[in-house]
């Protein structure tokens, strides 16, 4: 298991200091997509700049998920 961090950014970064453990990068990326869907469905704000940055335990960004873009990206 490896700890992944899900930093939020909408102009000013908000660092995830706790993280979540997953076996693979793919599982962590899938989790970022679930988080993005949650923000699309549940947020009271309509912040089109919001993105989730998936960072591995070594501090390397492995993925960026844009909350208001269905396709996301790296």
N, C-alpha and C positions, 0 to 999 in steps of 0.2 A: 504494500500500500504506500502511496505517496500523497503528500498534502498538496492541494491546489488552492490557490487564492483567487477570489472573484472580485477584482477591483471595479468600482463603478466610476464612470467619468461622464460629466455633462458640462464640461468647461473646467471644473475644479475636480481633481481626482479624490476619491474616497477609498482609502486602502482597507482591504480585508485583512485583519490581523489574526483571525482565527483559522480560516481555511476549512476545507472538507477533504477527507481522504477518499481516493479512488484508486483502482488497480491500474487504469490506463489513461492516457491522454484523451482518448476517444470518449470515455465515460465522463471526464471532466468537461469536455466540450459539449456533450449532450446536456449536462447539467446547466451550463450557461444558456443553452437554448430554452430550457424549462424556465429558468429565471427570467429571461427576456420575455417569454410568453406571459408569465405572471405579471410583469410590469406593464405589458400591453393591455392585459385584461383588467387589472385591478388598480392601476395608478389613477389618481385624481388629477395628475398633471399630464400635459401633452408635450413632453420634452423630447423633441425629435433629435437632439444631440446626444441622448443617453446611450452609452455603450458599456458593455461588460468585458473586461480584460481578464483572460484566464492566464494565471501565472503559476508556473510549477515551483517546486520546493527549492530549486536552484535560483529562482528569481527571474527566469526567462519567460517572456510572454509567448504562449503557444497558440493563442487564438483571440480574436476580437469579435464579439457578438453585438451587432447593432440592434438595439431594442425595437426600433420602428422600421426595420427592414426585414421582411420575412426571410430573405435568403442569407442574412448574416455574412460574415467574411473573416478572412484571416489577415 
